[in-house]
Amino acid sequence: MLRSYTVRSVALALGLPSKWIDNLLSRHTLPGVERSRQGVERRVSDDGLLAIELARILNLELGVSTERAAEIAREAMSLRTPGVMKFSTSSGLSLHFPVADIERRLRERMIDALEATARRRRGRPPRSTKS
């Protein structure tokens, strides 16, 4: 069975506000992110976690627009081979992502995040009964 995480857990693991991740996932499609109807909590797989981290690195560390960062993350994920992930432009610029290092760091951070977050109930609270 594949693991999946909540947006809250992913935000905590990546050190980002949940709102940043919600905005990224609302506006852009990334692999490994389950989309559903309104009111249903999004689930993020290990691939989704990696794609979000790539978009974060590109956007926040390199100053690439969120839209372009999501495009690059999608393409890099689709061309991924074991241990290698890269993106190349038509003019010959290549970005190489150290996947093993990124995945190791994400695993460590996710373990801490999962221990720190509890599952929140969604929807209306149960009706209290008065006797």
Secondary structure as GFF3:
##gff-version 3
##sequence-region A 1 131
A	DSSP	beta_strand	4	6	.	.	.	ID=ss1
A	DSSP	alpha_helix	7	14	.	.	.	ID=ss2
A	DSSP	alpha_helix	18	27	.	.	.	ID=ss3
A	DSSP	beta_strand	33	34	.	.	.	ID=ss4
A	DSSP	beta_strand	43	45	.	.	.	ID=ss5
A	DSSP	alpha_helix	46	56	.	.	.	ID=ss6
A	DSSP	pi_helix	57	61	.	.	.	ID=ss7
A	DSSP	alpha_helix	66	78	.	.	.	ID=ss8
A	DSSP	beta_strand	85	88	.	.	.	ID=ss9
A	DSSP	beta_strand	94	97	.	.	.	ID=ss10
A	DSSP	alpha_helix	99	116	.	.	.	ID=ss11
###
